[in-house]
Amino acid sequence: MKENTIIAISRQYGSGGKEISEIIARKMGIRCYDRQVLYLAAQEIGADHVSIDSINRLAYSRSGIGDGALTGVMGIGNIPVYNQMFLEQAKMIQKLASMGSAVFLGRCADYVLREMSNCYTFFIYADREFKENRAKEYYDSVSVKDLEKEDRNRADYYKYYTGQQWGACENYDMMLNTSKLSLEDASDLILEYVARRQKNPAQM
């Protein structure tokens, strides 16, 4: 892989996208950023003492002030708190991407880094039965309906901040259905795609 290779992964809840991101980061010997981006962004705003769960809820909140514990430390002028959080998050993603190779999971990173020629974007999805089985195995009492509700939240969030449709094929370099192959194979396929793109960029 070339230096400063950036991989941005979006995924349906329950598709194994988080694990794929971690596998890729491990194989490349680089960092994988997910919720850490929220915490780093919160530090910039002076909200690092607030729980990561509260920060995460705020990031998806667009109904007003959001979490009361964050109101005093994150409101700036007339900028809604949730918008401020997204702007800080986007700046942090761009900063981290400029520092070297990394894997970013969610957080609209594919859109935030769309102008970077060294950024490769992927969307991970799965069949309902596959997600149902993973929900039973990994998410305790979470139902498929709960997973799908989370996906609707992600789609709304993505649409609100990017103006684009979450999961639409034209927004990604590749889409993978993890119902059809192992997470390890999916990770290898992504790495092979990136390697081929870097070797023959004019042919892609």
Solvent accessible surface area in square Angstrom, and as a share of the most:
residue,aa,sasa,rsa
1,M,107,0.48
2,K,123,0.52
3,E,165,0.74
4,N,48,0.25
5,T,0,0.00
6,I,0,0.00
7,I,0,0.00
8,A,1,0.01
9,I,1,0.01
10,S,6,0.04
11,R,36,0.13
12,Q,41,0.18
13,Y,61,0.23
14,G,3,0.03
15,S,0,0.00
16,G,3,0.02
17,G,1,0.01
18,K,92,0.39
19,E,52,0.23
20,I,0,0.00
21,S,0,0.00
22,E,78,0.35
23,I,22,0.11
24,I,0,0.00
25,A,6,0.04
26,R,156,0.57
27,K,85,0.36
28,M,40,0.18
29,G,66,0.64
30,I,39,0.20
31,R,136,0.50
32,C,23,0.14
33,Y,23,0.09
34,D,18,0.10
35,R,93,0.34
36,Q,74,0.33
37,V,1,0.00
38,L,0,0.00
39,Y,87,0.33
40,L,53,0.26
41,A,0,0.00
42,A,0,0.00
43,Q,82,0.37
44,E,110,0.49
45,I,23,0.12
46,G,39,0.37
47,A,0,0.00
48,D,59,0.31
49,H,135,0.60
50,V,16,0.09
51,S,64,0.41
52,I,56,0.29
53,D,75,0.39
54,S,12,0.08
55,I,0,0.00
56,N,25,0.13
57,R,142,0.52
58,L,1,0.00
59,A,3,0.03
60,Y,61,0.23
61,S,24,0.16
62,R,76,0.28
63,S,112,0.72
64,G,35,0.34
65,I,99,0.50
66,G,37,0.35
67,D,30,0.16
68,G,61,0.59
69,A,69,0.53
70,L,0,0.00
71,T,55,0.32
72,G,76,0.74
73,V,54,0.31
74,M,0,0.00
75,G,44,0.43
76,I,97,0.49
77,G,80,0.77
78,N,157,0.81
79,I,77,0.39
80,P,53,0.34
81,V,6,0.04
82,Y,29,0.11
83,N,37,0.19
84,Q,7,0.03
85,M,1,0.00
86,F,21,0.09
87,L,95,0.47
88,E,33,0.15
89,Q,1,0.00
90,A,14,0.11
91,K,115,0.49
92,M,15,0.07
93,I,0,0.00
94,Q,89,0.40
95,K,113,0.48
96,L,18,0.09
97,A,0,0.00
98,S,79,0.51
99,M,139,0.62
100,G,22,0.21
101,S,29,0.19
102,A,1,0.01
103,V,0,0.00
104,F,2,0.01
105,L,0,0.00
106,G,14,0.14
107,R,24,0.09
108,C,6,0.04
109,A,1,0.01
110,D,9,0.04
111,Y,47,0.18
112,V,13,0.07
113,L,3,0.01
114,R,130,0.48
115,E,149,0.67
116,M,51,0.23
117,S,107,0.69
118,N,36,0.18
119,C,14,0.09
120,Y,13,0.05
121,T,15,0.09
122,F,0,0.00
123,F,6,0.02
124,I,0,0.00
125,Y,71,0.27
126,A,8,0.06
127,D,59,0.30
128,R,124,0.45
129,E,125,0.56
130,F,52,0.21
131,K,13,0.05
132,E,66,0.30
133,N,80,0.41
134,R,17,0.06
135,A,1,0.01
136,K,144,0.61
137,E,122,0.55
138,Y,118,0.45
139,Y,51,0.20
140,D,130,0.68
141,S,109,0.70
142,V,50,0.29
143,S,51,0.33
144,V,11,0.06
145,K,150,0.64
146,D,68,0.35
147,L,0,0.00
148,E,46,0.21
149,K,120,0.51
150,E,46,0.21
151,D,14,0.07
152,R,140,0.51
153,N,62,0.32
154,R,28,0.10
155,A,33,0.26
156,D,77,0.40
157,Y,9,0.04
158,Y,5,0.02
159,K,115,0.49
160,Y,101,0.38
161,Y,33,0.13
162,T,14,0.08
163,G,51,0.49
164,Q,66,0.29
165,Q,123,0.54
166,W,37,0.13
167,G,20,0.19
168,A,12,0.09
169,C,89,0.53
170,E,137,0.62
171,N,31,0.16
172,Y,19,0.07
173,D,54,0.28
174,M,44,0.19
175,M,62,0.28
176,L,7,0.03
177,N,25,0.13
178,T,2,0.01
179,S,35,0.23
180,K,149,0.63
181,L,53,0.26
182,S,58,0.37
183,L,34,0.17
184,E,71,0.32
185,D,76,0.40
186,A,0,0.00
187,S,0,0.00
188,D,59,0.31
189,L,72,0.36
190,I,0,0.00
191,L,25,0.12
192,E,81,0.36
193,Y,41,0.15
194,V,0,0.00
195,A,46,0.36
196,R,138,0.50
197,R,52,0.19
198,Q,20,0.09
199,K,160,0.68
200,N,52,0.27
201,P,87,0.55
202,A,102,0.79
203,Q,142,0.63
204,M,121,0.54
